[in-house]
Amino acid sequence: MASGGRKQAPGGAWASPISSELIVSQSIGLSSPVIASDGRMYWLEGRPTEGGRQVLVSRSPDGKVVDVLPGVDSGFNARTRVHEYGGGESCVADGAIYYSNFKDQRVYKQAVQGNGAFSPPEPLTGADTQHRFADAVVDKKFDRLVAVREDHSGEGEAVNTVSAIDLKTGESVVLAGGRDFYAAPRLSADGSKMAWVCWDHPNMPWDDTELWVGEVQSDGTLANTRKVAGGPGESVVQPLWSGNTLSFVSDRTDWWNIYTETADGKIEPLVNLEAEFAPPAWMFGGRSYQPLPGGAFLTAFSAPSTAGMTLAVIDPADGVVHELKTPYASYGALSVKEVGGRLLVATTGGSPLKPSEVALLEVADVAALKASCPDDWQTLQRSSKAQVEAAFLSQPQSIAFPTTGSATAYMNYYPPASGDHELPNGDAPPLLVKIHGGPTAAASSSFNLGIQFWTSRGYAVADVNYGGSTGYGRKYRKRLAGNWGVVDVDDCCAAATHLAEQGRADPKKLCITGGSAGGYTTLACLAFRKVFSAGASHYGVADLQLLAAETHKFESRYLDGLIGAWPADKAVYKERSPINALDKFDSPVAFFQGDEDKVVPPNQATVCYEALKGKGLPTALVMFAGEQHGFRQGPNIRRALDGELYFYGKTLPDGGFPVSMPEGLEAPEIVNL
């Protein structure tokens, strides 16, 4: 026995109460809380036990919670395929909710009935239009929805517009078109103006976008359109009206800060902070700030100088940032509404040791909001019902570390944690370097049972924010411009070697894992560097040329900024593609892939697997039927997580560590073992 009665065991072999079954059966995804004008709340729940479908949930003012969508056997799933990543699936008004259904991409309506239940789904848009919709708002003046429409009815690339859907006929007409992409159509309080964001290939919404405003005419069309902000070198996101005053988020000073257009057309910052007031707009429906009565704003922002996120009230009159005291360190979409003389605030909040939850705060006014304390927040729904002792939870440590070219990169480091086990004296833990997707995204320090699964088994985890990640300003984001497959690879390798040099990781047992774009960096590290002992790619990109040539519209020119113009820079794509360097792999690799993935075609994983198999390296390929880009079905999530641990236990140097698959789960078939 060791200290405190803990047993000594090698990292990876510790018994843990955090099982994949616990994660799947006790966990749901929570997002998009919104408060309606009658005080009713809505949010989305992603349920792995229901095939990964997204269910709209409603809570009445008296606290009764019901599913809006019919049962799982109905096939209804509130998810849009615009841009393939979705978001902005629904909107509410006057006791009704409108949403996109995943299977047929039609917009449906359901209304609150007298007993608090919801009417059956009523299709609004046609069955054979090949139109997809997202990010809608209700235009009461013209009895219509205004939304982003993605039209797949023609030949070639889908056509994106801002369109209006007639609530009586379901017919849609274009209000703004001609640009490659649109987002966030938003109406002023009196309905006389509409704002929207647009951009063109090869830009992404975090590159160069524009904010436009048009005047709504008596026939519902737009006139006198003008550009408010944006253009080369500026990303504008999340336009929002406070009454008839327009605000938006822009990175014109390197950081995504909030700005307001004054009555005389001037653009004024709400505050100048080295902080990000918006995440990258991979999905529609972002709401990281909301107007408050009296002209102030409720904001959620992140800053490199502060762990996690901050929720604050900022008044443009004095620019003072009044930080709120809450039980959370991360925040999702914000919703604010005055109902019955009370001020309601909703969000999804979490912290490193507290699972995300739908939370509601009810106060008298803005002054009471500023004076609120953590105990004032109500928990309406938890993302995890799992009860885990604190001793088995690892607290992340924010670490800045040196990397190539005298630059600095960042990571969240999670040491092993267990109430029952510890490492043998003098042993450093095996390390799992996690690579976030995107790559224009960020590692979060929010509670993550998927990370705690590893740390409670004796692994250390490094969640890396390599150059190109968000949360550190535009300049840091642009470190990856033209350098994907170089900067990210250097930074992730530097993170592992930094921890090994400090004795925080076993240099012989450095593992790396990632999904999607993170899977690309994983494979690139294994192909072009000799740092890692094993790795796992979850629906990862192996062939950059194929990705550039075959991926969906939203990302079809993304690689122009990350690598080079396609096909002019084809040689660079070929050089940086792990699929073209399979002879350079010398560490075991496992591949986990969905067979219906439209973002990263499954044949990329198959080609890599067959090549490594032929080379004699230990490798495994697990192909999940019916899964797309990312795993949503509970059994598949479990098998990917346990399967990766099993793979490392069987393939790491010095015999790995004792490992077995949970009962009822099939082990990955590892060839060349």
C-alpha positions in Angstrom: 0.0 0.0 0.0 1.1 3.6 -0.6 0.3 6.9 0.9 -3.2 7.4 2.2 -4.1 3.8 1.6 -3.9 4.2 -2.1 -2.7 1.2 -4.2 0.3 1.7 -6.5 -0.4 0.8 -10.2 0.9 1.9 -13.6 -0.9 4.7 -15.3 -3.7 3.5 -17.5 -4.5 0.5 -15.3 -6.2 2.3 -12.4 -9.8 1.2 -11.6 -12.1 4.2 -12.0 -15.7 5.0 -11.2 -15.9 7.1 -14.4 -16.8 4.5 -17.0 -17.9 5.0 -20.6 -21.3 3.7 -19.6 -21.6 6.3 -16.9 -20.6 9.1 -19.4 -23.1 8.0 -22.0 -26.0 6.9 -19.8 -25.7 9.8 -17.3 -24.7 12.6 -19.7 -26.6 14.7 -22.2 -25.6 17.8 -24.3 -27.1 21.1 -23.3 -27.3 24.2 -25.5 -29.3 27.2 -26.7 -31.4 28.3 -23.7 -33.8 31.0 -24.5 -36.5 32.8 -22.5 -39.7 33.6 -24.3 -41.8 36.7 -23.6 -44.2 34.8 -21.5 -41.5 33.5 -19.2 -41.4 30.0 -20.7 -37.9 28.7 -21.3 -36.6 26.4 -24.0 -33.3 24.6 -24.5 -31.8 21.8 -26.6 -30.7 18.4 -25.2 -28.4 16.1 -27.1 -29.3 12.6 -25.9 -26.8 9.8 -26.7 -29.3 7.2 -25.4 -31.8 8.3 -28.1 -29.4 7.9 -31.0 -27.8 11.3 -30.4 -30.9 13.2 -31.5 -31.4 16.8 -30.3 -34.6 17.3 -28.3 -36.2 20.7 -27.7 -37.3 21.0 -24.1 -39.7 23.6 -22.5 -40.1 24.8 -18.9 -43.2 26.7 -18.0 -43.1 29.7 -15.6 -44.5 27.4 -12.9 -41.5 25.0 -13.4 -43.1 22.2 -15.4 -40.6 20.7 -17.8 -41.8 18.8 -20.9 -40.2 17.6 -24.2 -41.5 19.7 -27.1 -40.6 17.1 -29.7 -42.5 13.8 -29.8 -40.8 10.6 -28.6 -37.7 9.0 -30.0 -39.7 6.6 -32.2 -41.1 9.6 -34.1 -37.7 10.3 -35.7 -37.9 14.1 -34.9 -34.5 15.7 -34.2 -34.1 19.4 -34.0 -30.9 20.0 -36.0 -30.2 21.9 -39.2 -27.7 20.9 -41.8 -26.9 24.5 -43.1 -23.1 24.6 -43.2 -23.3 21.0 -42.0 -22.4 22.1 -38.4 -25.9 23.6 -37.7 -26.8 25.8 -34.7 -29.7 28.2 -34.8 -32.1 25.3 -35.2 -35.1 27.0 -33.6 -36.8 30.3 -32.7 -39.8 31.1 -30.5 -42.6 33.7 -30.5 -46.1 34.0 -29.1 -46.3 30.5 -27.6 -45.0 28.7 -30.7 -41.6 27.3 -31.5 -40.3 26.8 -35.1 -37.4 24.4 -35.8 -35.6 22.4 -38.5 -36.0 18.7 -38.4 -32.8 16.8 -39.2 -34.2 14.0 -41.3 -36.1 16.0 -43.9 -34.7 19.5 -43.2 -38.2 20.9 -43.2 -39.2 23.7 -40.8 -41.9 22.6 -38.3 -44.1 24.5 -35.9 -45.4 23.4 -32.5 -47.6 25.5 -30.2 -48.2 25.5 -26.5 -51.6 24.1 -25.7 -53.9 24.9 -22.7 -52.6 22.0 -20.7 -49.0 23.0 -21.1 -48.2 20.3 -23.6 -47.3 21.0 -27.3 -49.3 20.4 -30.4 -48.0 17.8 -32.8 -45.4 18.9 -35.3 -46.9 20.8 -38.2 -44.7 21.1 -41.4 -44.2 24.7 -42.6 -41.9 24.4 -45.5 -42.4 22.1 -48.5 -41.2 18.5 -48.6 -39.3 18.6 -51.9 -37.7 22.0 -52.0 -34.2 20.9 -51.1 -34.0 24.0 -48.9 -32.3 24.1 -45.5 -32.9 26.9 -43.0 -31.1 28.2 -39.9 -30.7 31.2 -37.6 -34.3 32.3 -37.9 -36.1 35.2 -36.2 -39.8 35.8 -36.2 -41.0 38.9 -38.2 -44.4 39.6 -36.6 -45.1 42.6 -38.9 -45.1 40.4 -42.0 -46.1 37.1 -40.3 -43.0 35.4 -41.5 -39.7 33.9 -40.4 -36.5 35.5 -41.6 -33.7 33.0 -41.9 -30.5 31.9 -43.6 -31.5 29.6 -46.5 -29.2 27.1 -48.1 -30.6 26.0 -51.5 -29.4 22.6 -52.8 -31.9 22.4 -55.7 -29.5 23.4 -58.4 -26.3 22.1 -60.0 -23.0 22.7 -58.3 -22.5 24.6 -55.1 -25.4 25.3 -52.8 -26.7 28.9 -52.8 -27.0 30.7 -49.5 -29.2 33.7 -49.0 -31.2 35.5 -46.3 -34.8 34.5 -47.1 -38.3 35.0 -45.6 -40.6 32.1 -45.0 -44.4 32.9 -45.1 -46.0 31.4 -42.0 -49.2 30.8 -43.8 -48.0 29.2 -47.0 -44.4 28.0 -46.1 -43.1 29.6 -49.3 -39.7 31.3 -49.1 -38.4 34.4 -51.0 -35.0 35.8 -51.1 -34.4 39.1 -49.2 -30.6 39.3 -49.6 -28.4 37.3 -51.9 -25.3 37.3 -54.1 -22.7 36.5 -51.5 -21.3 33.1 -50.8 -22.4 33.0 -47.1 -24.9 34.7 -44.8 -25.5 34.6 -41.0 -27.4 36.2 -38.2 -30.3 38.1 -39.9 -31.6 40.3 -37.1 -34.6 42.7 -37.0 -34.7 46.0 -35.1 -37.3 46.3 -32.4 -39.8 48.1 -34.6 -39.0 45.8 -37.6 -38.0 48.7 -39.8 -34.4 47.5 -40.3 -32.6 44.3 -40.7 -28.9 43.5 -40.1 -27.0 40.5 -41.3 -23.4 39.2 -41.7 -22.0 38.0 -45.0 -18.8 36.9 -46.5 -17.3 35.2 -49.6 -14.9 32.4 -50.4 -12.1 31.8 -49.5 -12.9 33.5 -46.1 -14.3 31.8 -43.1 -16.4 33.8 -40.5 -13.3 34.4 -38.4 -11.4 35.8 -41.3 -13.0 38.7 -43.3 -16.7 39.3 -43.0 -19.1 42.3 -43.4 -22.0 43.6 -41.5 -24.8 45.1 -43.5 -28.1 46.8 -42.7 -31.2 47.3 -44.9 -34.5 49.2 -44.5 -37.5 46.9 -44.6 -40.1 48.3 -47.1 -43.9 48.2 -46.9 -43.9 45.1 -49.1 -41.3 43.3 -46.9 -38.4 43.7 -49.3 -35.1 45.5 -48.4 -33.9 48.8 -49.7 -31.1 51.3 -49.0 -28.7 48.6 -47.9 -25.4 49.8 -46.5 -22.2 48.2 -45.1 -21.8 49.1 -41.4 -18.5 47.4 -40.6 -16.1 44.7 -41.7 -14.0 43.9 -44.8 -10.4 42.8 -45.3 -8.7 42.1 -42.0 -11.8 42.3 -39.9 -14.2 39.6 -38.6 -17.6 40.8 -37.6 -20.1 38.4 -35.8 -23.2 38.5 -33.7 -25.1 41.6 -34.7 -27.8 42.5 -32.1 -30.4 45.2 -31.8 -31.1 47.0 -28.5 -34.3 48.7 -29.5 -33.2 50.3 -32.8 -29.5 50.6 -31.9 -27.2 48.1 -33.5 -24.3 46.4 -31.8 -21.9 43.8 -33.0 -18.6 42.0 -32.2 -15.5 42.8 -34.2 -11.8 41.9 -34.0 -10.7 45.2 -35.6 -8.3 45.8 -32.7 -7.0 42.2 -32.7 -9.6 41.0 -30.1 -13.3 40.2 -30.6 -14.8 43.2 -28.7 -18.3 44.7 -28.7 -19.1 47.8 -30.7 -22.2 50.0 -31.2 -23.2 52.2 -34.1 -24.3 55.6 -32.8 -27.2 57.6 -34.1 -24.8 59.7 -36.3 -23.2 56.5 -37.8 -20.0 56.4 -35.7 -18.7 53.1 -34.4 -17.9 53.1 -30.7 -16.4 50.4 -28.6 -18.3 49.2 -25.6 -14.9 48.6 -23.9 -11.4 47.9 -25.1 -10.1 44.7 -23.5 -7.6 42.0 -24.5 -10.4 39.5 -24.3 -12.7 37.6 -26.7 -16.4 38.4 -26.5 -17.3 35.8 -29.0 -16.2 32.3 -30.1 -15.4 31.4 -33.7 -18.7 31.1 -35.6 -18.6 27.5 -36.6 -22.3 27.3 -35.8 -25.2 29.6 -36.1 -27.0 31.2 -33.1 -24.2 32.6 -31.0 -25.4 34.8 -28.1 -22.4 35.8 -26.0 -23.8 39.2 -25.1 -27.3 40.5 -24.5 -28.8 44.0 -23.9 -30.1 44.9 -20.5 -32.7 47.5 -19.5 -31.2 50.9 -19.3 -28.6 50.4 -22.0 -26.1 48.1 -20.4 -25.0 44.7 -21.7 -24.6 41.3 -20.1 -21.5 39.7 -21.6 -19.5 36.5 -21.3 -15.9 36.8 -22.3 -12.5 35.0 -22.0 -9.1 36.5 -21.5 -5.7 34.7 -21.5 -4.9 36.4 -18.1 -7.9 34.7 -16.5 -8.7 31.0 -16.2 -12.1 30.2 -17.7 -14.7 32.8 -18.7 -16.1 35.9 -17.0 -19.8 36.9 -16.9 -20.1 40.7 -16.5 -22.4 43.7 -16.9 -20.9 46.5 -18.9 -22.5 49.9 -19.1 -21.5 51.9 -22.2 -21.9 55.1 -20.2 -18.8 54.5 -18.2 -17.2 51.3 -19.7 -16.9 49.7 -16.2 -16.7 45.9 -16.3 -18.8 44.7 -13.3 -17.9 41.0 -12.9 -20.7 38.9 -11.6 -20.3 36.3 -8.9 -21.6 33.0 -10.2 -20.9 29.3 -9.6 -19.6 28.9 -13.2 -16.4 29.4 -15.2 -17.8 28.8 -18.6 -20.9 30.0 -20.3 -22.9 29.1 -23.4 -25.5 31.2 -25.1 -27.0 34.0 -23.0 -30.7 34.9 -22.9 -32.2 37.9 -21.0 -35.9 38.9 -20.8 -38.1 41.1 -18.6 -41.1 39.2 -17.5 -43.7 40.4 -15.1 -41.5 43.1 -13.7 -38.7 40.7 -13.1 -35.4 40.3 -14.9 -34.6 36.8 -16.0 -31.2 35.6 -17.2 -30.5 32.1 -18.6 -27.4 30.3 -19.8 -25.6 27.0 -19.8 -22.9 27.3 -17.2 -20.1 24.9 -16.0 -16.7 24.8 -14.4 -13.7 22.5 -14.3 -15.3 20.4 -11.6 -19.0 21.1 -12.2 -20.8 19.7 -15.2 -22.6 22.1 -17.5 -26.1 22.9 -16.6 -29.1 25.0 -17.8 -29.2 27.8 -15.3 -31.7 30.5 -14.5 -31.2 33.7 -12.5 -34.3 35.8 -11.5 -33.7 39.3 -10.0 -35.6 42.5 -9.7 -33.4 44.7 -12.0 -29.9 45.4 -13.2 -28.8 46.6 -9.8 -29.9 43.3 -8.3 -28.1 41.5 -11.1 -24.9 43.2 -10.2 -25.4 42.3 -6.6 -26.3 38.6 -7.2 -24.3 35.8 -5.7 -23.6 32.2 -6.7 -26.5 30.8 -4.6 -29.0 32.9 -6.5 -28.7 30.7 -9.7 -31.2 27.9 -10.2 -30.3 24.6 -11.8 -32.9 23.6 -14.3 -31.1 20.7 -16.0 -27.7 19.0 -15.6 -25.7 17.7 -18.4 -24.5 14.8 -16.2 -26.3 13.1 -13.3 -23.1 11.2 -12.6 -21.9 11.5 -9.0 -18.1 11.3 -8.8 -16.1 11.8 -5.6 -13.8 14.9 -5.8 -10.7 12.7 -5.3 -11.2 11.2 -8.7 -11.5 14.6 -10.5 -8.5 16.4 -11.9 -8.3 20.2 -11.7 -6.8 21.7 -14.9 -3.7 23.8 -14.7 -3.2 26.5 -17.4 0.4 26.3 -18.7 2.2 28.6 -21.2 5.2 26.8 -22.8 7.9 27.7 -25.3 7.6 26.5 -28.8 9.3 26.9 -32.2 10.6 30.3 -33.2 10.7 31.7 -29.6 6.9 31.7 -29.6 4.6 30.8 -26.7 1.7 28.4 -26.9 -0.8 27.3 -24.2 -2.3 24.2 -22.8 -4.6 22.9 -20.0 -2.7 20.2 -18.1 -4.7 17.7 -16.1 -2.6 15.5 -13.7 -3.8 12.0 -12.8 -6.3 11.9 -10.0 -7.7 9.0 -7.9 -9.0 8.3 -4.5 -7.8 4.7 -4.7 -4.6 4.6 -6.8 -1.3 6.4 -7.3 1.7 5.8 -9.5 4.6 3.7 -8.3 7.3 5.8 -6.7 9.3 7.8 -9.1 7.1 7.0 -12.1 5.8 9.8 -14.4 2.3 9.2 -15.9 1.6 8.3 -19.4 0.4 11.4 -21.3 -2.5 11.9 -23.7 -2.1 15.0 -25.8 -5.6 16.1 -26.9 -5.9 18.1 -30.1 -9.1 20.2 -30.5 -10.9 20.2 -33.7 -11.4 23.2 -36.0 -8.5 23.9 -36.2 -9.9 27.4 -35.5 -11.3 26.6 -32.1 -10.0 26.2 -28.5 -9.6 23.7 -25.7 -12.0 24.4 -22.9 -11.4 24.0 -19.2 -15.0 23.2 -18.6 -15.9 20.0 -16.8 -15.4 17.1 -19.2 -16.0 13.5 -18.1 -14.2 12.4 -21.3 -11.0 13.9 -19.9 -11.6 12.7 -16.4 -12.1 9.2 -17.8 -8.3 9.2 -18.6 -7.0 11.1 -15.6 -8.9 8.9 -13.1 -7.1 5.9 -14.7 -3.6 7.3 -14.2 -3.1 9.3 -17.4 -2.1 12.9 -17.5 -3.9 14.9 -20.2 -2.6 18.0 -22.1 -5.4 19.8 -23.9 -3.4 22.1 -26.3 -4.3 25.5 -27.6 -1.7 25.6 -30.4 -1.0 28.6 -32.6 -4.2 29.2 -34.6 -6.5 28.5 -31.6 -9.1 31.1 -30.6 -9.2 33.0 -27.3 -5.8 34.7 -27.7 -6.7 37.4 -30.3 -6.5 37.6 -34.1 -2.7 37.6 -34.3 -2.4 34.3 -32.4 -5.2 32.9 -34.5 -3.3 33.9 -37.7 -0.2 32.0 -36.6 -1.7 29.1 -38.5 -2.3 31.0 -41.7 -0.5 29.0 -44.4 1.0 26.9 -41.6 -1.5 24.2 -40.8 0.5 21.0 -40.4 3.5 23.0 -39.3 2.7 25.3 -36.4 0.1 23.1 -34.8 2.4 20.1 -35.1 5.3 22.0 -33.6 3.2 23.3 -30.7 1.7 19.9 -29.8 5.1 18.2 -29.9 6.5 21.0 -27.8 3.7 20.5 -25.3 4.6 16.8 -24.8 8.3 17.3 -24.6 7.9 20.3 -22.2 5.9 18.1 -19.8 8.3 15.2 -20.2 11.2 17.4 -19.4 9.5 18.6 -16.3 8.8 15.1 -15.1 5.0 15.5 -15.6 4.9 12.8 -18.3 6.7 9.6 -19.2 8.7 10.3 -22.3 8.2 6.6 -23.4 4.5 6.8 -23.2 3.4 9.9 -25.0 0.1 9.4 -26.8 -1.8 11.8 -29.0 -5.5 11.9 -30.0 -7.8 14.2 -31.9 -11.0 14.4 -33.9 -11.6 15.9 -37.3 -9.0 18.7 -37.7 -7.5 17.5 -34.5 -7.2 14.1 -36.1 -5.2 15.6 -38.9 -2.8 17.2 -36.4 -2.6 13.8 -34.7 -1.7 12.0 -37.9 0.7 14.7 -38.9 2.6 14.5 -35.6 2.9 10.8 -36.0 4.0 11.0 -39.6 6.4 13.9 -39.5 7.8 13.9 -36.0 9.2 11.2 -33.7 7.8 12.3 -30.4 4.7 10.1 -29.7 4.6 6.4 -28.9 1.0 5.9 -30.1 -2.0 7.8 -31.4 -5.7 7.7 -32.3 -7.5 9.5 -35.1 -11.2 10.0 -34.7 -12.7 10.9 -38.1 -9.4 12.7 -38.8 -8.3 14.3 -42.0 -5.5 12.3 -43.7 -5.7 13.6 -47.3 -5.7 17.4 -47.5 -6.1 17.2 -51.3 -9.3 15.2 -51.0 -10.6 17.5 -48.3 -10.0 20.5 -50.5 -11.6 18.9 -53.5 -14.6 17.1 -52.0 -15.7 18.7 -48.7 -18.9 20.7 -48.3 -19.4 24.3 -49.3 -18.8 26.0 -45.9 -15.2 24.6 -45.6 -14.5 24.1 -49.3 -12.0 27.0 -49.3 -11.0 26.9 -45.7 -7.7 25.4 -46.5 -6.8 28.3 -48.8 -6.0 30.3 -45.7 -4.6 27.4 -43.7 -2.3 25.9 -46.4 -2.5 27.7 -49.7 -4.7 28.3 -52.7 -6.2 25.2 -54.2 -5.2 23.8 -56.7 -2.3 26.2 -57.3 -0.5 25.0 -54.2 -1.3 21.3 -54.7 2.3 20.4 -54.0 2.0 21.8 -50.5 -1.2 19.9 -49.9 0.5 16.7 -51.0 3.6 17.3 -48.9 1.6 17.9 -45.7 -0.9 15.1 -46.1 -0.2 12.1 -43.8 -1.8 9.8 -46.3 1.2 10.6 -48.6 3.7 9.9 -45.8 2.5 6.5 -44.6 6.0 5.2 -44.9 7.2 7.6 -42.2 4.8 6.2 -39.5 6.6 4.1 -36.9 4.1 4.2 -34.0 0.9 2.3 -33.5 -2.3 4.2 -34.7 -6.0 3.4 -34.2 -8.7 4.8 -36.5 -12.3 5.5 -35.4 -14.6 6.6 -38.2 -18.3 7.0 -39.2 -19.3 5.4 -42.4 -21.6 8.3 -43.4 -19.1 11.1 -42.8 -19.5 13.8 -45.5 -16.9 16.1 -44.0 -14.0 13.5 -43.9 -14.9 10.6 -46.2 -14.3 7.3 -44.5 -12.0 6.0 -47.2 -9.2 8.2 -45.8 -9.2 6.1 -42.6 -9.4 2.9 -44.6 -6.4 3.8 -46.9 -4.3 4.7 -43.9 -5.2 1.6 -42.0 -4.4 -0.7 -44.9 -1.0 0.9 -45.5 0.0 0.7 -41.8 -1.3 -2.9 -41.7 0.9 -3.7 -44.7 3.9 -2.0 -43.1 3.6 -4.3 -40.1 2.7 -1.6 -37.6 0.1 -2.4 -34.9 -3.1 -0.7 -36.0 -6.9 -0.9 -35.8 -9.9 0.4 -37.7 -13.3 0.7 -36.1 -16.0 1.8 -38.6 -19.3 2.9 -37.1 -22.4 2.3 -39.2 -24.8 5.2 -39.4 -22.4 7.8 -37.8 -21.5 11.0 -39.5 -18.8 13.6 -38.6 -18.6 13.0 -34.9 -20.2 10.2 -32.9 -23.6 10.7 -31.4 -24.8 7.2 -30.7 -24.2 6.0 -27.1 -22.7 2.5 -27.9 -20.3 4.0 -30.4 -19.2 6.8 -28.1 -18.4 4.1 -25.5 -16.6 1.8 -27.9 -14.4 4.7 -29.2 -13.4 5.7 -25.7 -12.8 2.3 -24.2 -11.3 1.1 -27.5 -8.7 3.8 -27.5 -7.6 3.0 -23.9 -7.5 -0.7 -24.9 -5.4 0.1 -27.9 -2.8 2.0 -25.8 -2.7 -0.7 -23.2 -1.9 -3.3 -25.8 0.6 -1.3 -27.9 2.6 1.1 -25.7 6.3 0.3 -25.0 7.4 -2.0 -22.1 4.2 -4.0 -22.3 1.8 -1.1 -22.1 -0.5 -1.7 -19.1 -3.2 -4.2 -18.1 -6.4 -3.5 -19.9 -9.6 -5.1 -21.0 -12.8 -4.0 -22.6 -16.0 -3.6 -20.5 -18.5 -6.4 -20.8 -20.6 -6.2 -23.8 -18.2 -4.0 -25.8 -16.2 -5.5 -28.7 -12.5 -4.8 -28.5 -10.9 -3.2 -31.5 -9.1 -5.8 -33.7 -5.5 -4.8 -33.5 -3.4 -6.3 -36.4 0.4 -6.8 -36.2 0.2 -6.9 -32.4 
